Amino acid sequence: MSAEETLFGAYREWHRLAKAAQKAIGKRDWGFLLECQAVIRRIQASITDLHREVSEEWKHSNADCAAKKKELNAMILKIKELQIGRASCRERV
């Protein structure tokens, strides 16, 4: 698996866990919320290194970097939107 595939997979998993965390807040399932947050922290730690590796991959390939970055930014935006939603959920709880 390439660094790019791993990076995109990590963001997809972060997105899935952010959605699960949001549901956990709604259900007041604090234990599950903490589990989601712990896994997200591990994913975040690996993402920094993956970004460096992906940059190198893209430099050495004929990939359409602009399109790839746009796709990546769209994934990041979805995660940010979920986190903003989660913050508003916490304010209501």
N, C-alpha and C positions, 0 to 999 in steps of 0.2 A: 504494500500500500504506500502510495506517495505521501509526502508531507502535506500536499494540498488536500488530498482525500482525508487524511487524518485531521487536518485543521477544520475542514468543513463538517466532518463528522462530530468533532468536539463542539462546534457551535450548535449543531442540530441537537446534540445531547443536552447542552446547556439550556437551549430553548425548551426542550421537553421537560427538563427538571424545573425550570422557572414556572411553567404552566402547572406542574404538579404541586409546587410550593404554594402557588396562588390558591389552588383548590384546598390545600391543607390549612391555609389560614382561614378560609371560609368555613371549614369544618372544625376549626379549632383543634386540629391534630398537630400539636406542637412537636411531638416526637418525630413524626414524619417530616415536618418542616425542617427540623434540625438535620435530619438525614440528607434531605435534598440540598441544604445549604453546604453541608460538608463535602458532598460530591462535587457541587458547583465550584467550591474553592480549589479542589484538586484539578478540575478541568481548567480553571483560570490559570493555575500555576503552569500547566503544560502549554497553554496557548501562546505565551510570550515566545518560548523557544520555537514553537511551530511556525509563528509568523516569520521569524528569521530564516528558517529552513525554506519556507514557501517563497520568500523573496529571492533566495538563491536559485531555487528551482525555476522561477519565472524568468530570472535574468538569463539562464542558460537554455531556455526553450523558446519556441516561437509562439508561445501562448499569447492570447489577447489579454494582456495585463489589465487594461482598463475595464474590460467586461468582467473579468474575474474579481477585481476590486469592487466593482459595482454590486456583484452578487454577494460578496462577503459583507459589504456595508449594509445591504438589505437585511441580511441575517442578523447583524448586530443591532440594527434598528428595531427589529421584532423583539429581541431580548430586552432592549431598553424600554420599549413600550410595556412589556410584561412587568418589568421591575417598577415602573411608575405606577402601574395598576396595583401591584402588590403593596406598594407604599400607601396607596389610598385605602386599600383593604385594611391595613394595620391601623390606620387612623380611625376607621369605623369600629374596630374591635376594641 
